[in-house]
Amino acid sequence: GAMFDTFRAYWYYSKLGSARGVAFERAAMSLSEIKNEDSARYLLDILVSRSDLAIEEKSHLARAFASIGKIASRYLLNQIFDNEGNIQYNVVTALGEIGETDAVATFCFLFEKTDNPIFARALADIGELAAIPVLRNKITGNSIARLESLEALFKIAPQTEAPFLVSLLYSPHMIIRKHAVRMLSSISYQF
């Protein structure tokens, strides 16, 4: 029952506090089989509090979030800001990795406001066409995240954005011109 799930969730959570490698993966997967808000909260706590996690351990957490499903993504969406109103970038990354389409509008808005490239990467992971206008503005505008925006745009819609990529061959920024050339040749664009 629910009480037993609460104990079990806490048990896996306490393992995740120090486990590494295979033990970490097993605990994350076991926790994700308990599909409630406790397990989502525990996964997030591990993601935010353990600074020693390897890339594959972080991706086990992202997979665990994905496997919990809607409860976890709703929980994560509510945690984009911490209590002081700061953006929790681990949460943004996790929402990107689970492909949470409900986060797209918020991420586009925050990307416009903050110019933080983490939003470009998360939008690229989610892969929604709705992000394209914001990414285009960042590429052609005065953004410090123009290169990440270009990479995100190309990841989301390489073929349909070809005409836009061609227009970037006239960008005042050499790095953008170089990337546009590389991207166009990678899709064998016929001039």
Salt bridges, closest charged atoms under 4 A:
GLU25 OE1 - HIS60 NE2 3.87
ASP38 OD1 - ARG41 NH2 3.06
ASP52 OD2 - ARG20 NH1 3.40
ASP52 OD2 - ARG50 NH2 2.92
GLU57 OE1 - ARG20 NH2 2.77
GLU100 OE2 - LYS70 NZ 3.48
ASP102 OD2 - LYS70 NZ 3.47
ASP115 OD1 - LYS138 NZ 2.94
ASP125 OD1 - LYS155 NZ 2.94
GLU151 OE2 - HIS179 NE2 3.83
GLU161 OE1 - ARG136 NE 2.92
